[in-house]
């Protein structure tokens, strides 16, 4: 039995540009998401916080995040795909770009 069996919608997500993340990690995440077939997927860029051990790291890439949103839109065309606030934090038009990723 899983959450779907008892009536829940399933969601998952990923953060792009996390310290130590590789292209292989992103591919593995995409494969997992494709096999899970969730109803909602959230993808947003890593944003370092000054009060954590990750303070000195660069934030994740808006471009990479938009590319992954586009891929998810192709893999799971019916999925709910929000544009994260993290995109808007790194790019003034990031949320709008996230909503349009993969549509044009």
Secondary structure, DSSP 4 states (H G I P E B T S, - for coil): --GGGGT---EEEEEES-TT--HHHHHHHHHHHHHHT-SEEEEEE----TTSTTTTSPPPPHHHHHHHHHHHHHH-TTSB-PBPHHHHHHSTTHHHHHHHTTT-
